Amino acid sequence: MIAACAVLLAAVVFLPFFAGAQELVWDTDRIIDGNIGTANYEPGLVMQGSNAVAVWRSSQGGLNRIVSCYSSDYGVIWSTEQTIDDGTNTNDKPIVAMDETNVVAMFKHFTGDGYRYYADYSTNNGVTWNNDSVVSDATLSQDDLVTVISGNNVVALWKQYDGEGAWNMYCDYSADGGATWHTDLELEQYDTYAERPDVVICGNFVIVVWRQRYDDINRIASAYSSDAGATWSTAQLIDNDPGNHADTPKLAIADDRVIAVWNQFDETSSRIYSCYSDDWGLSWSTPVTIDNNPGNNNYDPQIAADGNRAVVVWRGLSGKYHGYATATSDNGETWTVPVQLDDNPYNINGPLKVEMCCKKVVAVWVQENASGKYHIYSNYSTDGGATWDENVMIEDNTGFGVDSQFGLAMACGNAAAVWRQSDGGKDRIYSNYGNFLNVGSSGSVPVGPLAAGISALLVWRKRRKQV
């Protein structure tokens, strides 16, 4: 584990003398699962205010169960894990969404004759959970589940096999926080191959995007609902390059504007594109490239937004896969010149994750080191993503690599991450949390008997940057 210098902060009194630059300081990584299962997989994480909820899949007694734990202090201390599915059969691929005190966890459940999507819900920040409810109607093959929640409105989206060679995009909705669900709806009319959806919600407005096979080319399709998922518009294609493959669409809401990003070939390489909608998905602007990196391949964009600001991060191939970021402060009208987030000469494994609150931005990713092990790293920005600090490794289990399954959540000046990693015997669920703090001569002055802990923390931080 990382040396626990950071915990000394709790006993230090700060006397602010003027506002200064802030730094994101990560604490000690720790195991949050209760060591009940023989292995743990697929962690997810959400946060609202100081309340955080983690879910994952745990192998227990020959079945895959869905388990959860919660924190009321931004991920500093976690509850004992609890199994939240009903235990009638095996489950996998859990996801979680949260709004205020309402939490919904969804997962794939084996019914004996096939798989269907189920949901559990909590109304008290994950402290207690209610019984499973059935979401998807059919037992045909299903995958790529995503979900969002706003108040009591929950919308789920997934791809589903039709039994005749096509994969279509389906959705369902709940108006009571996930307790009951309605009849599935098919969202698109193409009847070819739809996958990799993303969804955002604001009140009753729901906007979805996905990758759609059209005339033998992968395009980006979209649809919207103005009644929380009860009815939907006709699907439309929003990319403007019908001759080149597109992939991995993502959405975020900046003020009242919906911003979409994806990667798409431009005849020579894969670029990052963006467009936006000012009418909740009814119409879309002309897409533009935002990566400023022609000739190099860029993949897996992720987007986060707050107010009129948004940040996009992605993997770019320049000898090795590195992480890049660009930002907007005008709701996607213009974008900054991309910057590289990591300074390691090794590959990033899989997509990065990014979260944003006010002008604070946190990105997390998994990256190889010199010994061929994968570890989890982070970088941050305090100016809305225009400039970034140096990357740091947020765990130090150096003998055991991190799996590409991880989660990131953020609330104002606090961030938390969860990930899957071996403890030398089996795969466990680890977590760490970080705080944006005023430190050094340009921030606040620590006083009191444990003020020396700040010096130790700063030394630790410099060492983490050198790993």
Secondary structure, DSSP 8 states (H G I E B T S, - for coil): ---GGGGGGGG-EEEE-S---EEEEE---EE-S-S-SSEEEEEEEEEETTEEEEEEEEEETTEEEEEEEEESSTTSS----EE-S--SS-EEEEEEEEETTEEEEEEEEE-SSSEEEEEEEESSTTSS----EE--S--S-EEEEEEEEETTEEEEEEEEE-SSS-EEEEEEEESSTTSS----EE--S--SBEEEEEEEEETTEEEEEEEEEETTEEEEEEEEESSTTSS----EE--S-TTS-EEEEEEEEETTEEEEEEEEE-SSSEEEEEEEESSTTSS----EE-S--TTSEEEEEEEEEETTEEEEEEEEESSSEEEEEEEESSTTSS----EE----SS-B-S--EEEEETTEEEEEEEEE-TTS-EEEEEEEESSTTSS----EES---TTS-EEEEEEEEEETTEEEEEEEEE-SSSEEEEEEEEEEEE-STTSEEEESTTTHHHHHHHHHHHHHHT-
